[in-house]
C-alpha cells in the first residue's frame, strides 16, 4: 500500500532567479516542515516529485524555499500552482489531545451540535493570526468562515468525519 501524504503548503510562485519558490503554508508546523534537510514532495499531474529543502526564509506572509540541486528559476518554474506535501511517516510532532493536523480537519463535515444540521465540509484552513478560520463549503451558498475557538468548535470526531459546532448568532447570513 502506498504511503499517505499530507499537504503542508501550496507553491504559488517563484521568487527571484535563484530557484526559490513562494509557499503559502497550510501547516502549523512551519519551522519543522520547511527546515533545511526536510524531504517534501511536490504534487504534480503525473505524480509526486521528491524535493529536499536546502534553505527557508520568511518573506511577508510567504515562506521562500529553495530545494537541493535546484538553484535556478528554470528548475522550479514547473512547480508553480502545485501542492507541497509531506509523507505521513514524517509527521512526528507530538500533539495535545485537543490539537489536530490541518489534513485531519480538512474534509470534516461541520454539524450544529444542538440540532444536527450540517453546514458543509471544511475545504481549507486560513491562519490570519490569533486563531485559525475554517472555510466551510456550502452547497448553493457562499462559504461559511468559522473561527476555530473553543466556544464555537465543541467536539471533533476524526473517526466519524465530523466536527460539532455552535455557530454564534449573526455569523450566518439568511440566504433563503
Secondary structure, DSSP 8 states (H G I E B T S, - for coil): ----EEEEEEEEEEETTTTEEEEEE--S-HHHHSSTT-EEEEEETTEEEEEEEEEEEEETTEEEEEETT--SHHHHGGGTT-EEEEEGGG------TT---HHHHTT-EEEETTT--EEEEEEEEEE-SSSEEEEEE-TTS--EEEE--TTTEEEEETTTTEEEE---TTSS----
